[in-house]
């Protein structure tokens, strides 16, 4: 664990942040930046790039500007002295005791219980070397991969307390102090580790880094060179020495150490590339002009093969980028506006691309390396193993994120399903009510309209409420989708950054091509998980014939006033049964409510009748007689009659008879009559009986 911990310390000593904290910060920048603002986007990209450098273990131990002036503004070198009394077992134990007590109090109950159990196990083993190494290794792992430095501290400090003469335990505790707490406090601990074993290039490099960070350049250079004296290929010491020379503007010395670090992979590609760019800038802008520039490039050519600047550091891998997914803000537009159809088409295109890529990758895997005779293919086991682990890790990270999104999406869909079931169940109930109501109306349209109005007083608000809830669920889904796309993009970017450092070490064209396809396969899978989250079928809003304005159904519809039937006033019908009569000897004057008739009967009978209502005149000619004795009288007549209108049109022609009898004292009499007629127009009519009241004129 010593190598892993110490490399992590070297890489992250300046940032003071764990990889998880760096990722969280990068994600926060992506979420909160207004990418439509060019200035904000540029600033965010610059900050993300710096964090990516740290995440890849490549943050330079010092910050360099682009000009010599910034170099001159750095603080002047100092001399750091550590008393010999501080470099002792007693002092290191005291430091470990102090930090142990501080961190142990900060542990939560679960962490404390786990540590107590591990410490008890080590105690039962007598705190022998194996038990102590287990404690310090556990602390190193928690420091490197965990997020709580207190739990790492109690393991590392307890290992030093238990076996203060173990170089590994003391070194790891010193690394913790450098990385988390105090560079100055780490010096006596690391110097004590060097006392225990003075031939460790790792411990010597860490001491040099501590002096470097405290700006004691003389001691820092001395310890770096001691480390390289023991192991000339120890790349971390070369890279740290390069940083020191850059800070001192010793460019020719820095370029030598830069490439020594490159060859041993002593830092990430980003850090080495940044250092190289700085050295190039200084050479190009040096007061020495062409001579300094020529020296720089001559040294570059001497150090590199092929001569392309830093070409071996990163071979070509086509980085497939996460696509931009259009945001559909309204759920109605997703299904009814064509957005879902467009998403399916985009996924189909991606699927076709993925299929073509898989076919191509299979062909590449079937190719046989083209090797010269009597040569063997270099295996690159460490690099391939690292790439296999990294690609598998990020593949699983993406899958876990996709699974988490699926759970959230399924929860949203379940809520929608429950609300939809409740809505449609209620809708079915008042739909049935409306049908029954309409059936009772028959063909009465006003009644049917009222049934529909009552239905809409329930359906309109219910549909509006359901659609509003549906839109809220859609907003939740879109937010979750955007977040999962951001996380998948973060996973994709991290995968590229981490694999690039190992991929760059494979110089074999065959293996480079194989792993270029493997990296791209995982990249396309990560993008595919984002696509799969995008093409989710989503329920559309409900519709009805009531509309969305429910206020129009608040009151029953008013009935319009009925139209008054226009009629022509008609006179009251005149009954034939009652008439008035005045006698003048053989002549009579008859009256009723609509006509007047005058006629005489004395052997020959004739009469003339005027009907004022029907506007007709009727003439009669025939035979007749009239007689009387005392208070009894009788008469009859029979003959032909013709009726004409005022327009001298003949209305009727026929025969008629009339017989009457009267009785009464004096001039006043009452009588009864009967008559019958035959009309050429209408035929025979039945006999009519009538009554009359009249008198005799004197």
ZANU-961711 format. One record per residue (C-alpha): x, y, z. Coordinates in steps of 0.25 Angstrom, whole numbers, plus 5000, padded with zeros to 4 digits. Layout:
REM ZANU-961711
XYZ...
END
This chain:
REM ZANU-961711
500050005000501250095002501350124987499850154984499750244996501050324994500750334979499350394983500050484993500950534982499850554972498850624982499750694992499350824987497950814985497550764999496350694992495950554990495550504976494150494980494150644985494750684972493750604964492650674972493250814969493250784954491850734954491450864962492150954952491450874940490050894947490151034951490851104939490051174929490651114916489951214907490851324913492251314906492951374917492351284928492551164919494051194917494251214932493551084935494351014925495651064930495251024945494850884940496150864933496950904946496050804954496250704943497750714944497650694959496650574957497650514948498750534958499450644951499250774958500650844958501250864972501451004968500551104960501351164947500951284939501151304925502251404927503551424934503051534942502151434949503351354952504051464959502851494968502951364975503351364989504851354992505451224996505551205011506351105020505551005028506150955040505650835048506250805062506850675064506050655077504750665068505250545059505050445070504250325073503650395085503250515077502650435066501850355076501350485082500950545069500150415066499550415079499050555078498450535064497850395068497050465079496650575071496150485059495550375068494550475075494050525061493650385056492250345055491750225062491850125051493250165047493650165062493050025064493849965051495150025055495049975070494749835064495949845055496849895066496349785075496749685065498149745063498349745078497949605079499049575069500049645078500249765069501249685061501749735048500649675040499549725049500149865048500349865033498849825032498449955040499350045032498949985019497450005023497750145026498450175013497250115005496350205013497150325011497350294996495850254992495050295004494450435007494650435023496050465026495850445041495550295039496850285031497650365042497250265053497750145046499050215041499250275055498950145063499950075054501050175058500650165073500650015072502049995064502750125063503950055057503250015044503650105033502450075025501550115036502250245039502450285024500950265022500550345034501550455029500850445016499450475023500050595030500550655017499250625009498250665019498750745031500150805032501350805023502250855034501750755043502050645033503450675033503950615046503150495044503650465030505050505034504950395045504450295035505750325027506550305040505850165041506250135026507050235018507050155005505550185001505450274989503950284992504250345006505350435001504450484990503350515000504350595009504750664997503350704994503050755008504350845007503850884993502450924998503151005010504051074999505351015004505850984990507250944994506850835003505750794994506750774982507650704991506650604995506150584981507550554977507750454988506550384984507050374969508450334974507750214980506850184968507250264956505950224949505050264960504050354952503350424963504650484968504950534953503650594952503750674965505150714961504650764948503650854956504750904965505550944953504351014946504151094958505651134958505551154943506651054941506051014927507150924922507150844935505650844935505450784921506450664925505650634937504350654929504650544919505250454930503850464937503150434924503950304922503550254936502150314936502450394948501250484946499950494938499950534924499350664927500350704937501550664928500850734916500650864924502150864929502550844914501750954909502251044920503651014916503451034902502751164905503951214913504951164902504151234891504051364899505451364905506351484904507351394898506551394885506851284875508051224883507151184895506051134886507051054878507550994891506150954895505750884883507150814882506950764895505550714892506050644880507150574888506150534898504950484889504750374879503950394870504350544870502850594871502750674884502150584894501550494884501750364891500950414903499550404897499250324885498050354876496750304882495550374875494750424887493250414884492550524891491250524899490150574890489250694893487850654896486750754893485850784905484350774903483750854914482250824911481750684912480750704901481950734892482550604895481450514889480650614881481750704876482650594870483750604881483650464885483650414870484950504868485550434880485250294875485850334861487150384868487250254877487050174864488250254857489050234870488750084870489150074855490450144858490650044870490449924861491349974851492449994861492249864868492449794854493649874851494249844865494049694863494849704850495949774857495949664868496049564858497349624851498649564853499849654857500749674846502149644852503449634846504149494845504749444858504049544867502949534878501849624881502049714894500949674903500849804912500149724923500149844934499649944924498549844918498149804932497949944937497149984924496249864926496049894941495750044937494850014926494049914934493950004945493350124937492450024930491849984943491850124948491050164936490150044937489850074952489450214948488550164938487950064948487750174958487050264947486150144944485750134958485350284959484650274945483850154949483450224962482950344954482150254944481550174956481050304962480450344948479750204946479150214960478550354957478150314943477350194948476650284959476350384948475750294938474950214948474250344953474150384938473450254935472450284946471950414942471950374927470950274931470150374938470150464926469650344917468550314926468150464927468150474912467350344910466250404918466250534910465750464897465850564886465850684894467150754890467050854902466950744912468150664905468950794906468750804921469150664923470450704916470650824924470550744937471550644932472550754928472450824942473150694947473950654935474550784932475250814945475650664947476350664934477050804937477550744950478050614944478750694933479350784943479950664951480350604938481150724935481750724949482250584947482850614933483650734940484150634950484550534939485250644931486050694943486450544946486850524931487650644931488350604943488650464939489150514925490150614933490550494942490750404930491550514923492450524936492650374935493050384921494050494923494650424935494750294927495550374916496450444926496850314934496950224922497850324914498950314924499050164923498750154908499850254905500850154910500550044900501450064888501049944881500149984869499349854870499049874885498850014883497749994872497049884881496949974893496550094885495350014881495149964895495150104900494150144890493250024892493150064907492950214902491850174893491150094904491150204913490550294903489550184900489050184914488750334913488050304900487250194907486750294917486350384906485350304898484350274910482950264905482150364914480650374915480050494908478950594914477550554914476550624905475050634904473950724897473750804910475050894907475850954918475051074922474151014933473451144937472451134924471751014931471551084944470051114942468951044934468651094920467551194919466351154910466051254899464551314899463651234891463151304878461751354879460851294868460251404859458851384856457751464849456551494858455351414855453851444859453151354868452451244860450951274858450051154862448951124852448051074863447551214868447051324859446151444860444951464851444051584848442751554840442051654830440851574826441351474816442751524817443851504827445151574831446051474837447351504845448451434851449851474856450451474842449351494832448051554829446951494820445651554814444651474807443151454804442351324801440951334795440851224785442151274779443251284789444551374787445651424797446951494797448051464808449251544811450451484819451351594824452451494830452551404817452251524808451251444800449851474794448851364793447551374784446451274786445251254776444151144778442751114783442251134797441151174806440951234820439651224829439251244843438051234852438051304865439351284873439851164863440551184850441251104840441951114826442751044816443551074804444350994793445151034781446551074775447551164781448851214776450051274784451051374779452251444785452451594785453351574773452151514765452651374766451651264767451951194780450851094781449551054773448550954778447150924783446550954797445350934805444950994818443750964828443451044840442351054851442151164862441351184874441151304883440151404888440051534881441151584873442251504880442451364876443451254877443651144867444351034861444851004847445550894839446250904826446950824816447750854803448450784792449650854786450250834772451650854779451550774792450350684790449250654799449250714813448550664825447350734831447550844841446650884852446651024857445951114867445451254865444851364873444051474866442851564865441851614856441951754850440651844850
END
